[in-house]
Amino acid sequence: MKFALSVSLLGAALLAGCATGSAVPVGMQAGKFVAYECEGGKRLQARLAADGSSVRIRHEGGYELDHKGGGVYEGEGWKLLTQGTMELQHNGKTAARQCRAVR
C-alpha cells in the first residue's frame, strides 16, 4: 500500500513539473505567427509549436529555436528570452529588445 501511494505521489509531482514548464510566452499563440514591435522600430514574428518545444522566428530570415527551459529558446546562434520583456539575441549581441505583441 505504501509503495502504491509513493508511486502515485511521484507521478503527480512529475505531471505538475511538466505542466509548469510548458507555459505559453506572453503574446504567443501555438501554430500562429504573432508580430512583435521592439525598441528602436525593430520588428519580429514568432510562432510557438503546438507542444511548446520550439519557436519559429522571422527576423532577418527564419529560424527554429528549441526550448531550453525558463522561457529561453535557442538555435543557429539566436536566443529568444521570453520571461519578463521579450528580447532576441544573435551570437551574444542584442538584436531586438523590449518586444511587445502587436494587436
Disulfide bonds with the S-S distance in Angstrom:
Cys38-Cys99 2.10
